[in-house]
Amino acid sequence: MTQGVLIFAFNNEETDYLSMAEWSAGNIQRHLNLPVSIVTNANYTGTAFDHVIPADAESGGTRYFEDYNRTVTWHNAGRVDAYNLTPYDQTIVLDADYVVASNNLKRLLNAPQDFLCHRLAFDLGGQTDMRGINTFGKYDMPMWWATVMMFRKSNTAQYIFDSMQMVRANWQHYRDLYHIDRATYRNDFALSIALGIVSGHTQKVDEIPWSLASVMPNTHLTRYLDQDSYAIEYTDSDKKLKFMSFEGLDFHAMGKKHLGDIVETDRRTRLLDSSN
Amino acid sequence: MKPIAEQGYLIVAINTPDTNYVSCAKTLAKTIKYWHPDAKICLLTNATDASNPVLFDYVREFPYPLDLENPWANDWQVFRATPFRETIKLEADMMITSPIDHWWTMLRNRDVVVSTGCRDWKDQRASSRHYRRVFDANALPDVYNAITYWRLSETAKEFFDTVHMIFEHWAEYRKLLKFPEEVPSTDLVYAMAANIIGAERCTMPFAGYPQIVHMKRHIAKSQTEAWLDEFVFEYSGYLARINTITQWGALHYQVKEWTHD
């Protein structure tokens, strides 16, 4: 049985997701020792990936990012094709901005479930009321995150991705049904609706048994002492500047700009090292 | 009253000028009989024309004179009126949306069990305390009389005698409370009675069921009490879904004028 990681990377006006994915592939190979494939519309000639799977960028709409202070195109709508595109029997789909800094995700490969994802995310800085982020729609429906998804080639996983495709294809209908105010298509919402459907509308869903650590867009993320150690700076509710470092912790960098800066710094360092 | 059957559901329906609770009770009985065709159901009512042999195995009138000013204050009579050795009392304005026979297995561990807490339509334990301020202010158990179990026992007699006493002497009992209600609700009186005889004897707060699914506005998070005007409600084959989520157990629909045919 083949196992691997799949990353979707479609650059937009502000973020070089391809570089992020390439950088992430290095982390994944170091910690998880798994091959990484990429789904992209870019002409990639490097060697970081096991497979480069060409696909058209499918926009889910535009989204405002606080760290860029502007609205950018969000090429996120192709994620629902992960089941059909993956070259692996068992796949971990990761956002390009998910930082692997430990071997934690290996546990998912040993889980007996056919599909797993996170139910709850939390703010590493502890400043954000996540109730509005861990739910969707006017009536606060429970939301599952599509940032990390483990699936096996199986009926259950296929039903989930088929349902996500149905949601994407009929997005306006599902927006109306779930009272979602924003027009932008979001994978997390589509996944949550799909999981509701596949669970027989019971919301009884297998979940990754830990929560998704998140660095919020209004938090400044930097590299700290070494390769897998990072730091965040944020302003607390008393308007005091706070600093926190952490090491060996996987996390979702919701602010793309700061992660992009780290990726770029690493890339330059590598280039300098190789030229010496 | 001597029991004439072993186990059954008792539905209390006192018609008021505003609400036809017997009609609600028929809807409830229909949904119980769908999931459990052999279930025995007794209607306890003040209506004289409520006989319906298909839905109700027994129709009983209240054995003692009714307090017409506060219909809730007659609740203590359920203990004397039930024809069952073991009874689950259900409030009339509910419908059963899934099998509930496993309730008996849980409830039979005690002589009396008043359900504790309630759930919202997302199957989450309700977090709103909007309707429970008097309970919280007085550290009363968070009971809901809408589902109450008892077996013929000394404990049950003690509990319902206490309920009777509190209703009868409300003017005195209300002095014990911070922010008391003018007209006592059954839930509040049950909570006080539970406290008096010992909550550990008549509640199971650790149990995840049975609990009603409450559709009051502040629990359902609807804009108005008329949640049916706002939510997507699907009802087919005795299965109910609210905003796509499948409902389990007892749905306390609140909107009395609505009953499903």
Interface residues (C-beta under 8 A of the other chain):
Chain A: Y139 D140 M141 P142 L177 Y178 G196 G200 H201 T202 Q203
Chain B: K122 D123 K221 F231 V232 R241 N243 T244 I245 T246
